[in-house]
Amino acid sequence: MSGLSLAVAPRSDPDETAAVKPSASSKQPTVLGGVMGSLRVIELQLVVFIMIFSASGLVPILDLIYPAFASGYVLLLSRLAFPAVRSRSEGGRDIFKGGRLFRAYVVVGTTVGLFLPLAYVLGGFARGDEHAVRSATPHLYLLSFQILTENIISGLEIFSPPVRAMVPLLYTVRRIFVVVDWMYDVWLNKTLPATATFQDVAWMWFGRVLAVANMVYFSINLFGFLLPQFLPRAFEKYFKERDEVSAKLAEDKRASAPAPEMISSKDHETKKSD
């Protein structure tokens, strides 16, 4: 999510994996890769559930149609602006390769952005708190479509790195505005009666802190990762692949062209025959 599905795909060099034997130090990335793979399966399962109850009239019309706009724009970019190129030297399709700290950052983002808001919405259903459900559902709805889109395009070769990088950018920018509305609802529009219990107060503050945490995390993700790191690396990878393909085509063209000596000898033979 937020580019993380496209950024943390495990990459391995075929030459290195054939030459280097696994050691104790190489077990940690394998464990982390397994954790991330399991995390994606859980995300997709939750996405199906989120989309079911998000279609119950709790999502504004603008957010309902936004995935269609984002998908159409991504398809136009893939056709007109950044068509995919084929480069033989690139071993992996991941854009950004992160370490252990980055993967921990991914887990925190999944917890703050997906699991806790889902628990908040389910708790709102259980408590009969329609205000809480209506406040957090648009964020979950857009995030579910983002996760689905990232997982789909990450496995298709028809989408170039810049196009894949645009998916988390488009959704993250929109979701920041949605989270702003969420914060406004839980901080300014939600009040408790004088007879509120401790559980009611704790529930209210859970929603407030969760909205602020999402705002902080995804703002950092947008301005600290997607724009300054993820998007530039996507363009760098794309133009590098395109230059390699152009150089290969030029080399093949030179190899297939006849040598100047052969051309001059053929002209000489033609003159002698005349």
Residue, then its C-alpha position, 0 to 999 in steps of 0.5 A: m500500500s502507498g507504494l509499498s506493495l511495489a517497493v518491497a517485492p523481493r529481488s534476487d540476482p540469478d547469478e548470485t543465487a546460483a553462486v552463493k550458498p545460503s548462510a545463517s546471515s541470509k535467513q533474515p531476509t527470507v523470514l522478512g520476505g515471508v512476513m511481507g508475503s503473508l501480510r499481502v495475503i491478509e491485506l487482500q482478504l481484508v480488502v474484499f471485506i472492506m469493499i463489501f460494507s463500503a458499498s452500503g452508502l457510507v462513501p461519498i460519490l466523489d470517492l466512489i468514482y475516484p478509483a475509476f478516474a485513477s485507473g483510467y488515468v494510469l491506463l492512458l499514461s501506460r499507452l501514451a506517455f510511458p509505454a513499457v520497454r523490454s530490457r534484458s539486463e534488468g533482473g527484477r521489476d521492483i522499483f525500490k529495494g528496502g532493508r529491515l528498517f524499511r520493512a518495519y516501516v511498511v508493517v507500521g503503515t499497514t497497521v496504522g492505515l489498514f488494521l486499526p481503522l478496520a477495527y475502528v469501523l467494526g467497533g463502530f458497527a458494534r457500538g452503534d456509532e454511525h459517526a465513527v463508521r462514516s468518518a473512517t470508511p472512505h479512507l478504507y474504501l480508497l485504500s482497498f482499491q489502492i492495494l488491489t491496483e498495486n497488486i494487479i499492476s505489480g505482476l503485469e509487464i505492460f506497466s512501466p515503472p513511472v506508471r506503477a509509481m503513479v498509483p500510490l501517488l494518486y491514491t495517497v494524495r486523495r486519501i490525505f484530503v479524506v483523512v483531513d475530513w476524518m480528523y475534522d469529524v472526530w475532533l470538531n463534530k463529535t461530542l459526548p453527553a454528560t453521562a458518558t462513561f470511561q469507555d465512551v471517552a476512551w473510544m472517542w480518543f481512540g478515533r481522534v488519535l487514529a485519525v491523527a496517526n494516519m495523517v502523520y504517517f501518510s504525509i510522511n509517506l508522500f513527502g518523505f518517500l513517494l515524491p523524493q525517493f520512489l518516483p525519481r527511482a521509477f523514472e531513473k529505472y525507466f529511462k535506463e531501460r529505454d536507453e539500453v533498448s535504444a542502444k541495443l537496437a542501434e547495435d543490431k542495426r549496425a551489425s546488420a548493415p553491410a560493411p563499406e568495403m563490401i559496398s565499394s567492391k560491389d560498385h567496382e564490380t558493377k563498373k567493370s561489368d558495364 
